[in-house]
Amino acid sequence: MFEFAYPYFFLLLIPIFLWAGVSLKKRPPAVTYSAASRLGRIAGKNAEIRARIPLLVRTLALVLLVAAVARPQTVDASREIKTPGVDIILCLDASESMAQPDFAIDGQRVNRLTAVKKVVHDFVKRRDTDRIGLVVFGDYAFTQAPLTLDKGLLLNLIENLRIGMAGRKTAIGDALGVAGKRIKDIPAMSKVVILLSDGENTAGDMTPQGAAEALAALGIKIYTIGMGTEQAGSKELAQIAVIGQGKYYHASNTEQLDSIYKEIDKAEKTEAKVKEFFHYKEHYRWFLLAALALVLLEATGLLGRAVP
């Protein structure tokens, strides 16, 4: 970012421009000569303009000097997070059943995954000092994004989630297993998995209960969120949350879903110590050198006599 450290010095331009304006209105010096027409031909048509060039150069030199005093610089700001935040893995169901259009955004009917993407997008933006990863599951589970502080990348990946991208069924156990592998070996103050699904486990190699027990043994807390009808997978999701020492939630509309993520957001807050560093690169030398070059050019007399 380019800026001037002392912009108030530009107030000095007011008297400089007033002086230049008054000087330009003055008539150039003249002499009485009996054959003025002949002298005019010798001087040429642009003689008056050329006579004012030194004044314009002198004015430009003063402007450059003022700019140099105002201290032009580029600023590079960086942040250092001294205290690590919470490591969070978002496990999102992208199975065929998430295509049910029983949620709404701003009064418009949308499918479940679209509502999830909107709410999770807002959740991620609130967690600016936490590492967040993304696991997507259907017939199988895979890591869409490892733990990262790059929220721009993560939000773009969330926006590109599609129904069926991991298959038609629901592998909840495998999703927990993949999340555990991604988070278990990375040091953090707190490790959390938030799993969202609209049904019970119907695919995969790992049982949800067995995967939850493995994560709990690693000190990873598990929150579970059920979508759609209250009965769909609620017992299984509630058991996972109990094993993972977290909490089970149910959402039947977008507003409930949003309030759930906000409640988890508040429950898993840590105060990170953030330091900001500003690196300055000075550019006044270039303005100063340009001004001096103009002064020397005028001093050599190459520009002719200046207007007094």
NORQUI-V141489 format. One record per residue. RES is the residue in one letter. D_FIRST is the distance of its C-alpha to the first C-alpha in whole Angstrom. Layout:
BEGIN
res/d_first
RES/D_FIRST
RES/D_FIRST
END
This chain:
BEGIN
res/d_first
M/0
F/4
E/7
F/10
A/12
Y/15
P/15
Y/19
F/20
F/19
L/23
L/24
L/24
I/26
P/29
I/28
F/28
L/32
W/33
A/32
G/34
V/37
S/37
L/37
K/40
K/42
R/44
P/44
P/47
A/50
V/54
T/57
Y/58
S/62
A/60
A/57
S/57
R/57
L/54
G/52
R/53
I/52
A/49
G/48
K/46
N/43
A/44
E/42
I/39
R/39
A/40
R/37
I/35
P/35
L/34
L/31
V/30
R/30
T/28
L/25
A/25
L/25
V/22
L/20
L/22
V/20
A/17
A/17
V/19
A/16
R/14
P/11
Q/8
T/5
V/5
D/7
A/9
S/12
R/15
E/19
I/22
K/25
T/28
P/28
G/29
V/31
D/32
I/33
I/34
L/35
C/38
L/38
D/42
A/41
S/45
E/47
S/48
M/44
A/45
Q/47
P/46
D/47
F/43
A/41
I/38
D/38
G/41
Q/41
R/43
V/41
N/42
R/42
L/39
T/37
A/37
V/36
K/33
K/32
V/33
V/32
H/28
D/28
F/29
V/27
K/24
R/25
R/26
D/22
T/23
D/26
R/27
I/29
G/31
L/33
V/37
V/38
F/42
G/45
D/48
Y/46
A/43
F/40
T/36
Q/34
A/31
P/31
L/30
T/26
L/23
D/21
K/22
G/20
L/23
L/26
L/25
N/26
L/29
I/30
E/30
N/32
L/35
R/38
I/41
G/44
M/41
A/43
G/46
R/48
K/50
T/48
A/48
I/47
G/48
D/46
A/43
L/44
G/44
V/41
A/39
G/41
K/41
R/37
I/36
K/39
D/38
I/35
P/35
A/33
M/35
S/36
K/37
V/37
V/38
I/38
L/41
L/41
S/44
D/47
G/50
E/52
N/51
T/53
A/52
G/51
D/52
M/51
T/53
P/50
Q/52
G/52
A/49
A/48
E/50
A/48
L/45
A/47
A/48
L/45
G/43
I/41
K/42
I/42
Y/42
T/44
I/43
G/46
M/45
G/48
T/52
E/52
Q/55
A/53
G/52
S/52
K/54
E/53
L/49
A/50
Q/52
I/49
A/47
V/50
I/50
G/46
Q/47
G/44
K/45
Y/46
Y/45
H/46
A/44
S/46
N/44
T/40
E/40
Q/42
L/39
D/36
S/38
I/39
Y/36
K/34
E/37
I/37
D/33
K/34
A/37
E/35
K/32
T/31
E/29
A/26
K/25
V/21
K/19
E/15
F/14
F/11
H/11
Y/10
K/10
E/12
H/13
Y/15
R/18
W/17
F/18
L/21
L/23
A/22
A/24
L/27
A/27
L/28
V/30
L/32
L/33
E/34
A/36
T/38
G/40
L/38
L/37
G/40
R/41
A/39
V/40
P/41
END
